[in-house]
Amino acid sequence: MKFRLFRRRLTISSPRMAVRSALPWPLRWVMGALMLGFSAAIALWAFEFGKDIAGLDLDAKEELKVLRAEVSVLREERDKAQSIANTSDSLRMADKAAQEKMAVQIRQLESDNLALRDDLGFFEKLLPAGGADGVSIRSLQAEPLSDLQLKWQVLVIQPVKGAPVFNGKLELSLAGTLAGKPWILNMPGGAQALQVKQYRRVEGVIDLPPQAVVKTITAKVVDGTTTRSVQTFKLK
């Protein structure tokens, strides 16, 4: 019987044996973690040491500096381009405003030119085909702006087409009453120089003294000592 038991222990069918460590499981986990950490530290040190030996880290730093410099240059170029674009927009808007203003002025000039042509055509119809040489006062108007100011306007024409330029003077005189007494006032500053090619419109404002009442205004076109034309306008 004892032999059988001894033989069973020596054969494959003998009972299995388990070898157990004397260390507890938590301690073994701690030891494994320490080994893994130590291995990772060694691997990281080897990697950094290898980069230093190969010069890869230095190249990366230099490349990073170059890239940063390029980024700075690109930003400056972008800012300059943006500034130029803003200036271009401002100039374009200013040019557009100037063109619009010029267009308004051109339309105004065209309107004035058309009015002048109409006036010229009207005055040309008034001129006879022939006649005595000289100038004449075609129209004289006056109106009070206030008790102390009087506005006047004189239209002088040459009665002959193609007549030479007339160089003379225009004289004005006012007649009425001042404080109830007869009163006459000549143009302040004396006669006004007058130059006429075909027609000339002359106007102005005369200051009146207090209590003055203007009844008539007389205009004269004078050539030297010769009076070429005279016209009187009565105020209401």
C-alpha positions in Angstrom: 0.0 0.0 0.0 2.8 2.4 0.9 4.6 1.5 -2.4 1.5 2.4 -4.4 1.2 5.8 -2.7 4.9 6.5 -3.4 4.6 5.4 -7.0 1.6 7.7 -7.5 3.5 10.6 -6.3 6.3 9.9 -8.8 4.0 9.6 -11.8 2.0 12.1 -13.9 -1.2 11.4 -12.1 0.4 12.6 -8.8 -1.4 15.7 -7.2 -0.3 19.2 -8.5 1.8 21.4 -6.3 1.5 25.3 -6.2 4.4 27.5 -5.3 3.3 30.7 -3.7 5.3 33.8 -3.1 5.8 35.1 0.3 5.2 38.7 -0.9 1.6 40.0 -0.7 -0.2 41.3 -3.9 -0.2 45.0 -3.0 3.6 45.0 -2.5 4.1 43.2 -5.8 2.0 45.9 -7.6 4.1 48.7 -6.0 7.3 47.0 -7.0 6.0 46.5 -10.6 5.1 50.2 -10.8 8.5 51.3 -9.6 10.2 49.1 -12.2 8.0 50.5 -15.0 8.7 54.1 -13.8 12.4 53.5 -13.6 12.4 51.9 -17.1 10.4 54.9 -18.5 12.8 57.3 -16.9 15.8 55.5 -18.4 14.1 55.4 -21.8 13.4 59.2 -21.7 16.9 59.9 -20.6 18.3 57.8 -23.4 16.0 59.6 -25.9 17.1 63.1 -24.8 20.7 62.1 -24.7 20.4 60.7 -28.2 18.8 64.0 -29.4 21.7 66.0 -27.8 24.2 63.7 -29.5 22.6 63.9 -32.9 21.9 67.7 -32.6 18.2 67.3 -33.3 17.1 69.5 -30.4 19.4 72.3 -31.5 18.2 72.2 -35.1 14.6 72.2 -33.8 15.2 75.3 -31.7 16.9 77.1 -34.6 14.1 76.2 -37.0 11.6 77.5 -34.4 13.4 80.8 -34.3 13.4 81.0 -38.1 9.8 80.2 -38.2 9.0 82.8 -35.6 11.0 85.4 -37.5 9.1 84.5 -40.7 5.8 84.8 -39.0 6.8 88.3 -37.7 7.8 89.4 -41.2 4.5 88.1 -42.6 2.6 89.9 -40.0 4.4 93.2 -40.8 3.7 92.7 -44.5 0.0 91.9 -43.7 -0.2 95.1 -41.7 1.4 97.2 -44.4 -0.9 95.7 -47.0 -3.9 96.4 -44.8 -2.7 100.0 -44.3 -2.3 100.4 -48.1 -5.7 98.9 -48.7 -7.3 101.3 -46.2 -5.4 104.3 -47.8 -6.5 103.2 -51.2 -10.1 103.0 -50.1 -9.9 106.5 -48.5 -8.3 107.9 -51.7 -11.0 106.2 -53.8 -13.8 107.7 -51.7 -12.1 111.1 -51.8 -11.7 110.8 -55.6 -15.3 109.8 -55.9 -16.5 112.7 -53.8 -14.3 115.1 -55.9 -15.7 113.7 -59.1 -19.2 114.1 -57.8 -18.5 117.7 -56.8 -16.8 118.4 -60.1 -19.8 117.0 -61.9 -22.1 119.3 -60.0 -19.9 122.3 -60.8 -19.8 121.2 -64.5 -23.6 121.1 -64.6 -23.8 124.5 -62.9 -21.4 125.9 -65.4 -23.3 124.4 -68.3 -26.5 125.9 -66.9 -24.8 129.3 -66.5 -23.3 129.1 -70.0 -26.8 128.3 -71.4 -28.3 131.3 -69.6 -25.5 133.5 -70.9 -26.1 132.2 -74.4 -29.8 133.0 -74.1 -29.0 136.5 -72.9 -26.5 137.0 -75.7 -29.1 135.8 -78.2 -31.7 138.1 -76.8 -29.3 141.1 -76.9 -28.1 140.3 -80.4 -31.8 140.4 -81.5 -32.0 143.9 -80.0 -28.9 145.1 -82.0 -29.7 146.6 -85.4 -27.7 145.6 -88.5 -26.3 149.1 -88.8 -26.5 152.5 -87.2 -24.5 155.1 -85.4 -21.4 154.1 -83.6 -21.5 154.4 -79.7 -23.0 152.9 -76.6 -26.3 153.3 -75.0 -28.0 152.5 -71.7 -30.6 149.9 -72.4 -32.0 149.5 -68.9 -31.8 151.1 -65.5 -33.3 149.5 -62.4 -33.2 150.4 -58.7 -34.9 149.1 -55.5 -34.4 149.9 -51.8 -33.0 147.1 -49.7 -33.8 149.0 -46.5 -34.2 152.6 -45.3 -30.4 153.0 -45.5 -29.5 151.0 -48.7 -30.4 151.2 -52.4 -29.6 148.5 -55.0 -29.1 149.6 -58.6 -28.5 147.8 -62.0 -27.5 149.2 -65.3 -27.4 147.4 -68.7 -25.2 149.1 -71.3 -25.0 147.8 -74.9 -23.3 148.7 -78.2 -25.9 149.4 -80.9 -23.7 148.0 -83.7 -22.4 144.5 -84.3 -18.7 144.1 -84.4 -18.1 147.5 -82.8 -14.7 148.1 -81.1 -14.5 147.9 -77.4 -15.7 151.0 -75.6 -13.7 152.3 -72.7 -15.4 155.1 -70.7 -17.1 155.7 -67.3 -20.4 155.3 -65.7 -21.8 158.0 -63.5 -24.8 157.7 -61.1 -26.7 160.4 -59.2 -29.6 160.1 -56.8 -32.2 162.9 -56.2 -34.8 163.2 -53.5 -35.3 164.7 -50.1 -33.2 164.6 -46.9 -35.1 165.5 -43.8 -37.8 167.1 -46.0 -35.4 169.3 -48.0 -34.2 168.8 -51.6 -31.2 166.5 -51.8 -28.8 165.1 -54.4 -26.1 162.4 -54.0 -23.5 161.4 -56.6 -22.0 157.9 -56.8 -19.7 157.5 -53.8 -16.1 157.3 -55.0 -16.9 159.1 -58.2 -17.5 157.7 -61.7 -16.9 154.0 -62.3 -14.7 152.7 -65.1 -16.8 151.0 -67.9 -15.6 148.7 -70.6 -18.1 147.3 -73.1 -17.7 144.9 -76.0 -21.3 144.1 -76.9 -23.2 144.4 -73.6 -22.3 144.9 -70.0 -24.4 144.6 -66.9 -23.2 146.7 -63.9 -24.8 146.7 -60.5 -24.1 147.8 -56.9 -25.5 149.0 -53.6 -25.4 152.7 -52.3 -25.6 153.5 -48.6 -28.1 156.3 -47.8 -28.1 158.7 -45.0 -30.8 158.6 -42.3 -34.1 160.3 -43.3 -33.2 160.2 -47.0 -35.9 159.6 -49.5 -34.8 158.7 -53.1 -37.2 159.7 -55.8 -35.0 159.3 -59.0 -31.7 157.7 -60.0 -29.9 158.9 -63.1 -27.2 156.9 -65.0 -24.8 158.5 -67.5 -22.2 156.8 -69.9 -19.4 159.3 -70.4 -16.5 159.2 -72.9 -14.0 161.7 -71.7 -16.0 164.9 -71.5 -18.7 163.7 -73.8 -22.0 162.1 -72.5 -22.9 159.2 -74.7 -26.1 158.0 -73.0 -28.4 159.1 -70.2 -31.3 157.4 -68.5 -33.4 158.2 -65.4 -35.4 155.8 -63.3 -38.2 156.9 -61.0 -38.7 155.1 -57.7 -42.2 154.6 -56.4 
